[in-house]
Amino acid sequence: MYKQMLAALEAPWATPPLASAEEMDRRSAVGRNYVIEMFKRHNDENHDLWCKMQMKKLAIRMLPEGSLVKEKAMTVVDPSKENYPPPDLVIPGLDLEEVEEEKDLF
């Protein structure tokens, strides 16, 4: 058993065959296109988020000064408390106390 393990550790590494020039060009093109498309996707997502934030800023700026609506719009809501369904929504078999106990386990 010892000799087999030692032989396995000392065995030469098997090198894969070299790819042809066409295959290397194809791999290079695939990698380049992947990077370009990921940059485009990232830029689109960031642009979308930026537009949404600007729209929210403009909407809040349009609200009347000193109004209750503007005060509520400016409050920060804890997202961990928004996971529960509204109290008027009835889901059969759902016990919110049980969910809260499971949440405490983590």
VEXDREN-2710 file (C-alpha; in Angstrom, 1 decimal):
% VEXDREN-2710
k/r/px/py/pz
1/MET/0.0/0.0/0.0
2/TYR/2.8/2.4/0.9
3/LYS/4.6/1.6/-2.4
4/GLN/1.5/2.4/-4.4
5/MET/1.0/5.7/-2.7
6/LEU/4.6/6.6/-3.2
7/ALA/4.4/5.6/-6.8
8/ALA/1.3/7.7/-7.3
9/LEU/3.0/10.8/-5.7
10/GLU/6.2/10.4/-7.8
11/ALA/4.4/9.7/-11.1
12/PRO/5.1/12.2/-13.8
13/TRP/2.3/14.8/-14.5
14/ALA/0.3/14.1/-17.6
15/THR/0.3/17.2/-19.7
16/PRO/-2.6/17.8/-22.1
17/PRO/-1.8/18.0/-25.8
18/LEU/-1.2/21.5/-27.1
19/ALA/-4.1/23.1/-28.8
20/SER/-3.8/24.1/-32.5
21/ALA/-3.5/27.7/-33.5
22/GLU/-7.1/27.8/-34.6
23/GLU/-8.3/26.5/-31.3
24/MET/-6.1/29.0/-29.4
25/ASP/-7.6/31.8/-31.5
26/ARG/-11.1/30.5/-30.8
27/ARG/-10.5/30.4/-27.1
28/SER/-9.0/33.9/-27.2
29/ALA/-12.1/35.2/-29.0
30/VAL/-14.5/33.5/-26.6
31/GLY/-12.7/35.0/-23.6
32/ARG/-12.6/38.4/-25.1
33/ASN/-16.3/38.3/-26.0
34/TYR/-17.1/37.1/-22.5
35/VAL/-15.2/40.1/-20.9
36/ILE/-16.8/42.6/-23.3
37/GLU/-20.3/41.3/-22.7
38/MET/-19.8/41.2/-18.9
39/PHE/-18.7/44.9/-19.0
40/LYS/-21.8/45.8/-21.0
41/ARG/-24.0/43.9/-18.6
42/HIS/-22.3/45.6/-15.6
43/ASN/-22.7/49.0/-17.2
44/ASP/-26.3/48.5/-18.0
45/GLU/-27.1/47.4/-14.5
46/ASN/-25.3/50.4/-13.0
47/HIS/-27.0/52.8/-15.4
48/ASP/-30.4/51.3/-14.5
49/LEU/-29.7/51.7/-10.8
50/TRP/-28.4/55.3/-11.3
51/CYS/-31.6/56.2/-13.2
52/LYS/-33.8/54.8/-10.5
53/MET/-31.9/56.7/-7.8
54/GLN/-32.2/59.9/-9.8
55/MET/-36.0/59.4/-10.3
56/LYS/-36.4/58.8/-6.5
57/LYS/-34.4/61.9/-5.7
58/LEU/-36.5/64.0/-8.1
59/ALA/-39.8/62.5/-6.8
60/ILE/-38.8/63.3/-3.2
61/ARG/-37.7/66.8/-4.2
62/MET/-41.2/67.4/-5.7
63/LEU/-43.0/66.5/-2.5
64/PRO/-44.2/69.6/-0.4
65/GLU/-41.9/70.7/2.3
66/GLY/-42.8/69.8/5.9
67/SER/-45.5/67.3/4.8
68/LEU/-46.0/64.0/6.4
69/VAL/-45.6/62.3/3.0
70/LYS/-42.1/63.7/2.6
71/GLU/-41.2/62.7/6.2
72/LYS/-42.2/59.2/5.5
73/ALA/-40.4/59.1/2.2
74/MET/-37.2/60.2/3.9
75/THR/-37.2/57.5/6.6
76/VAL/-35.0/54.5/6.3
77/VAL/-36.7/51.2/6.6
78/ASP/-35.0/48.2/8.1
79/PRO/-35.1/45.6/5.3
80/SER/-35.0/42.7/7.8
81/LYS/-38.4/43.6/9.0
82/GLU/-40.0/43.7/5.6
83/ASN/-39.8/40.0/5.0
84/TYR/-43.2/39.3/6.5
85/PRO/-46.4/39.3/4.5
86/PRO/-49.0/42.0/5.2
87/PRO/-51.2/41.2/8.2
88/ASP/-54.4/41.1/6.0
89/LEU/-52.9/38.4/3.8
90/VAL/-53.9/35.0/4.9
91/ILE/-51.6/32.1/4.0
92/PRO/-53.0/28.8/5.1
93/GLY/-50.6/26.9/7.4
94/LEU/-48.2/29.8/8.0
95/ASP/-47.5/30.6/11.6
96/LEU/-45.5/33.8/11.9
97/GLU/-44.4/33.0/15.5
98/GLU/-42.9/29.8/14.2
99/VAL/-41.0/31.6/11.5
100/GLU/-39.7/34.1/14.0
101/GLU/-38.4/31.2/16.2
102/GLU/-36.6/29.7/13.1
103/LYS/-35.1/33.0/12.3
104/ASP/-33.6/33.2/15.8
105/LEU/-31.8/29.9/15.3
106/PHE/-29.6/31.5/12.7
END
